[in-house]
Amino acid sequence: MEEIVGSSTVRDHIAASRQSDLSKELGWLAERVGRVLAKMHDEDVIHGDLTTSNMLLRRNMEDGESELFLIDFGLSYISALTEDKGVDLYVLEKAFLSTHPNTEALFERLLKSYVAASKKSSEVIKKLDEVRLRGRKRSMLG
């Protein structure tokens, strides 16, 4: 396994940024994650374990910009099914909102960026909404 020197998890970055109220930085990050996931899904790559702990940020020493890396592709696979892409986003949404409470607006910004960057986003977001409904039904029934 290769180490990405000088990086930190997006999970830690969000926690630190929320404490110091760097909402502009978090907005940029949400948009960046949305674009990266859109590109990945447009190529039919499903991560399978999207969490903010499986995303790393590293500040580029040359220009000061942050680079985003997705890691832990152990559960990843190739699929063109919108169901799989919708479930991938649903897993991230659940992990995101449980790890980072009161960040619904930030996750919505991520999704807006995903929609803007993906050629197939309307079908995927429609499927995400269906998956959300199934998840609610399951939690209501126990």
Secondary structure, DSSP 4 states (H G I P E B T S, - for coil): ----TTEEEHHHHHHHHHHTT-HHHHHHHHHHHHHHHHHHHHTTEE-S---GGGEEEEE-TTT-PEEEEE---TT-EE---HHHHHHHHHHHHHHHHHHSTT-HHHHHHHHHHHHHH-TTHHHHHHHHHHHHHHHHHHHHH-
